[in-house]
Amino acid sequence: MASGNTQIIPYSPVPPPSSSSRSTQQFAYEVFLSFRGEDTRYGFIGHLYEALKSHGIHTFRDDNELERGGVIASDLQKAIEQSKIFVIILSPNYANSRWCLDELVEISQRQRLILPIFYPC
């Protein structure tokens, strides 16, 4: 849901590299959303996810309540590995979550585009 000075920019996937390239990477997700559930899950993240989805952008959003304090789940790690772009929603309690910080470490190890969003601004 766009409001005020928020704008959804149309996304156009980059064409795959030519066959002469050393390797080609296929991604299961175009966007991976990283967020602190208690801050944003049922408001901002819900609206952002639906807006991306409505524009045809295949997006990973963790919908499960994950065990607090546990190590990053293998299925979540796999989703990170298979994502092209990372959108990090930096909310007031994001850094208070060990889980979010572990996820951020995994994300930062990929050499891919990371888009931070400070929420609320």
Backbone bond lengths (Angstrom), bond angles and torsions (degrees), N, CA, C in turn:
res aa  C-N    CA-C-N  psi(-1)  N-CA   C-N-CA  omega(-1)  CA-C   N-CA-C  phi
1 M - - - 1.444 - - 1.518 108.44 -
2 A 1.304 118.94 108.50 1.450 123.48 -179.29 1.518 110.16 -79.94
3 S 1.324 116.36 138.88 1.455 119.65 178.05 1.511 109.45 -143.76
4 G 1.331 115.98 156.52 1.451 121.69 174.78 1.510 112.87 47.95
5 N 1.329 115.41 -112.73 1.455 120.35 -177.53 1.533 112.36 -103.14
6 T 1.314 117.94 22.21 1.464 122.03 175.68 1.517 108.72 -91.81
7 Q 1.319 116.47 135.30 1.459 120.15 -178.11 1.518 109.06 -138.45
8 I 1.308 116.83 135.19 1.456 122.14 173.68 1.526 106.76 -89.73
9 I 1.316 116.43 123.72 1.457 121.33 179.41 1.518 108.07 -97.07
10 P 1.333 118.37 126.80 1.468 120.34 179.86 1.527 110.71 -55.52
11 Y 1.315 115.77 138.85 1.455 122.31 -178.38 1.512 109.18 -106.90
12 S 1.290 115.41 133.83 1.451 120.87 177.09 1.518 107.82 -126.70
13 P 1.341 118.58 114.03 1.457 119.95 -177.76 1.528 111.65 -57.77
14 V 1.317 114.66 144.22 1.459 120.64 176.88 1.515 107.92 -72.97
15 P 1.336 118.17 134.12 1.460 119.00 179.51 1.522 110.43 -62.22
16 P 1.326 117.50 148.73 1.458 119.49 -179.42 1.518 110.68 -63.13
17 P 1.358 116.02 151.48 1.454 119.01 179.59 1.523 111.14 -62.62
18 S 1.320 115.85 158.98 1.465 120.23 -179.78 1.518 110.49 -65.64
19 S 1.310 116.17 162.16 1.460 121.10 -176.76 1.523 111.97 -64.43
20 S 1.321 117.87 -15.23 1.456 120.23 179.32 1.534 111.79 -78.64
21 S 1.337 116.15 -10.54 1.452 120.21 179.06 1.525 109.99 -68.06
22 R 1.348 116.38 149.31 1.467 120.23 -178.36 1.518 112.94 -61.29
23 S 1.324 116.51 -43.32 1.456 118.69 -178.59 1.516 110.09 -146.41
24 T 1.302 114.51 152.23 1.457 119.41 174.66 1.517 106.72 -121.47
25 Q 1.309 116.00 139.47 1.451 120.98 -178.95 1.515 108.46 -112.22
26 Q 1.297 115.72 126.50 1.456 121.67 175.10 1.526 107.24 -99.89
27 F 1.307 116.29 135.85 1.459 121.10 -179.22 1.520 109.60 -113.22
28 A 1.320 116.30 136.82 1.456 121.10 175.33 1.531 110.33 -75.25
29 Y 1.341 116.64 -30.25 1.466 121.93 -178.32 1.528 109.54 -127.50
30 E 1.318 115.15 140.03 1.456 119.58 174.08 1.528 110.18 -79.72
31 V 1.347 116.23 -35.56 1.461 121.35 -177.55 1.529 109.60 -134.04
32 F 1.323 115.75 139.47 1.462 123.69 173.52 1.515 106.73 -116.72
33 L 1.332 117.58 123.80 1.463 121.60 178.17 1.521 109.72 -95.62
34 S 1.325 116.62 124.24 1.460 122.19 176.16 1.520 107.28 -112.48
35 F 1.346 116.68 125.60 1.457 119.92 -173.89 1.524 110.56 -158.63
36 R 1.330 116.04 161.44 1.470 122.30 173.57 1.516 106.32 -92.39
37 G 1.313 116.02 112.81 1.459 121.90 -173.52 1.513 114.90 -53.68
38 E 1.317 116.51 -45.38 1.466 118.84 -176.00 1.527 112.83 -64.81
39 D 1.322 117.07 -21.87 1.474 120.86 179.94 1.526 112.78 -87.49
40 T 1.334 117.23 -36.52 1.465 118.61 -165.45 1.522 116.49 -136.58
41 R 1.330 118.91 -8.56 1.473 121.26 -170.27 1.533 113.53 -54.76
42 Y 1.303 118.62 -46.15 1.468 120.36 -172.14 1.521 113.90 -97.52
43 G 1.309 117.45 7.41 1.459 121.08 177.55 1.503 110.48 -126.01
44 F 1.311 115.15 -93.72 1.457 121.73 -174.87 1.527 112.75 -56.82
45 I 1.322 117.85 -49.84 1.473 121.10 -177.66 1.522 110.76 -61.94
46 G 1.311 117.10 -42.23 1.465 120.11 178.45 1.519 111.95 -58.31
47 H 1.329 116.30 -44.73 1.469 120.84 -179.87 1.528 111.25 -68.83
48 L 1.343 116.96 -42.42 1.456 120.71 179.69 1.528 110.51 -63.52
49 Y 1.318 116.36 -45.82 1.467 120.90 -179.73 1.536 110.76 -59.39
50 E 1.320 116.93 -46.75 1.468 121.01 -179.67 1.532 111.19 -64.49
51 A 1.333 117.63 -37.90 1.470 120.41 178.72 1.530 110.44 -65.77
52 L 1.324 117.55 -43.96 1.465 120.77 178.33 1.526 110.23 -63.13
53 K 1.324 115.63 -46.17 1.466 121.47 179.96 1.532 110.98 -60.26
54 S 1.325 117.56 -41.77 1.466 121.15 -178.67 1.532 112.02 -67.82
55 H 1.335 116.84 -19.49 1.461 121.45 176.46 1.526 111.74 -96.64
56 G 1.338 116.27 11.57 1.460 120.97 175.95 1.514 114.76 77.32
57 I 1.323 117.45 20.91 1.462 121.66 -179.06 1.532 108.27 -96.92
58 H 1.339 116.22 114.46 1.465 121.81 -179.23 1.524 108.17 -71.66
59 T 1.334 116.11 113.70 1.461 122.46 -170.50 1.516 111.42 -123.08
60 F 1.349 116.15 137.36 1.456 121.26 174.01 1.516 108.55 -94.78
61 R 1.318 114.80 127.51 1.467 122.50 174.09 1.510 106.02 -135.62
62 D 1.313 117.27 123.77 1.453 120.31 178.55 1.519 109.00 -74.22
63 D 1.317 115.47 117.63 1.463 119.93 -178.97 1.516 113.53 -99.89
64 N 1.311 116.45 -5.86 1.463 119.73 -176.90 1.517 110.99 -90.52
65 E 1.308 115.40 147.49 1.450 119.46 172.58 1.522 106.18 -78.54
66 L 1.306 116.60 113.86 1.453 121.27 -175.41 1.521 110.17 -89.79
67 E 1.315 115.32 153.07 1.456 120.91 179.24 1.519 109.61 -62.25
68 R 1.323 116.05 124.02 1.459 120.40 -179.45 1.522 109.86 -68.87
69 G 1.327 115.33 135.78 1.449 120.57 175.65 1.519 114.70 80.57
70 G 1.314 117.68 -3.72 1.453 120.66 -179.70 1.514 111.06 -78.81
71 V 1.331 116.00 172.91 1.463 119.81 176.19 1.517 108.65 -80.80
72 I 1.298 115.97 158.93 1.456 120.89 -176.87 1.536 109.84 -59.26
73 A 1.308 116.60 130.21 1.464 122.22 -176.21 1.521 110.72 -69.39
74 S 1.328 116.42 147.84 1.461 120.31 -177.33 1.521 112.05 -63.43
75 D 1.347 118.09 -35.58 1.462 119.01 178.74 1.525 111.60 -69.23
76 L 1.320 117.21 -32.74 1.462 121.09 176.23 1.527 109.75 -70.59
77 Q 1.305 117.24 -40.49 1.460 121.59 177.04 1.533 110.49 -62.78
78 K 1.315 116.12 -39.37 1.467 120.29 178.21 1.532 110.19 -64.23
79 A 1.333 117.01 -41.08 1.471 120.66 178.36 1.526 110.56 -63.05
80 I 1.332 117.06 -37.15 1.465 120.54 177.34 1.526 109.61 -64.49
81 E 1.325 116.71 -45.85 1.464 121.03 179.90 1.525 111.87 -60.63
82 Q 1.339 116.44 -31.38 1.459 121.45 -174.75 1.525 113.47 -98.95
83 S 1.337 117.09 17.58 1.463 120.85 -179.76 1.521 111.39 -109.92
84 K 1.318 114.69 143.35 1.464 122.09 -175.95 1.529 112.49 -87.30
85 I 1.327 116.67 -43.22 1.462 123.16 -176.12 1.522 108.16 -129.62
86 F 1.330 116.30 143.44 1.460 121.26 179.46 1.519 109.81 -116.65
87 V 1.324 116.15 128.36 1.457 121.78 175.11 1.525 105.96 -111.95
88 I 1.325 115.62 115.58 1.460 122.55 -177.66 1.526 107.69 -102.68
89 I 1.326 117.05 118.43 1.463 121.66 178.32 1.529 106.76 -93.57
90 L 1.319 116.11 103.27 1.463 121.37 -177.57 1.524 108.77 -88.85
91 S 1.311 115.60 92.63 1.464 123.26 -179.04 1.534 108.87 -97.69
92 P 1.330 117.73 171.54 1.464 120.23 -175.71 1.540 114.77 -53.26
93 N 1.317 118.73 -34.98 1.467 120.64 -176.75 1.523 114.59 -104.78
94 Y 1.335 117.58 8.25 1.473 120.45 -178.10 1.525 111.22 -56.35
95 A 1.331 116.78 -50.39 1.465 120.58 -176.04 1.530 113.26 -74.10
96 N 1.322 117.61 -10.29 1.465 120.71 176.88 1.526 111.74 -81.44
97 S 1.313 116.56 -8.38 1.457 121.49 -177.49 1.523 110.91 -99.79
98 R 1.312 116.27 118.42 1.475 120.51 176.63 1.524 109.58 -60.01
99 W 1.343 115.31 -37.77 1.464 120.75 -179.88 1.533 110.79 -61.13
100 C 1.327 116.87 -47.01 1.473 120.93 179.35 1.522 110.79 -62.23
101 L 1.328 117.00 -40.96 1.460 120.23 -179.34 1.531 111.04 -67.40
102 D 1.337 117.62 -39.46 1.469 120.84 175.84 1.528 110.21 -62.31
103 E 1.329 115.45 -41.97 1.463 120.71 178.25 1.534 110.09 -62.00
104 L 1.327 116.40 -42.63 1.460 121.48 179.94 1.528 111.09 -63.36
105 V 1.319 117.66 -37.47 1.469 121.06 176.57 1.526 109.46 -62.45
106 E 1.336 117.13 -46.35 1.471 121.12 178.67 1.530 110.62 -59.42
107 I 1.322 115.90 -43.53 1.467 120.96 -179.21 1.526 110.91 -64.32
108 S 1.326 116.75 -43.65 1.467 120.50 -176.21 1.524 112.19 -67.56
109 Q 1.323 118.00 -18.74 1.464 121.03 178.71 1.529 112.24 -77.84
110 R 1.314 116.96 -15.25 1.468 121.03 175.32 1.522 106.69 -86.33
111 Q 1.261 118.23 142.07 1.469 119.92 178.41 1.524 108.26 -96.60
112 R 1.344 113.11 70.65 1.461 120.38 -178.07 1.513 109.72 -133.29
113 L 1.310 115.72 172.46 1.454 122.51 -177.77 1.532 110.71 -67.47
114 I 1.346 115.24 129.36 1.468 122.40 175.84 1.523 107.11 -120.75
115 L 1.327 115.54 123.84 1.469 121.33 179.86 1.533 108.54 -113.39
116 P 1.329 118.14 108.75 1.466 119.42 177.67 1.540 110.56 -83.66
117 I 1.317 114.94 142.23 1.473 121.25 172.88 1.525 106.17 -125.84
118 F 1.315 116.89 123.39 1.451 121.17 178.03 1.517 108.33 -90.70
119 Y 1.343 116.84 117.67 1.457 121.92 -174.38 1.522 110.08 -131.33
120 P 1.310 120.54 130.91 1.469 124.24 -11.41 1.515 109.86 -73.37
121 C 1.330 115.40 155.42 1.469 119.59 -176.55 1.506 111.58 -79.20
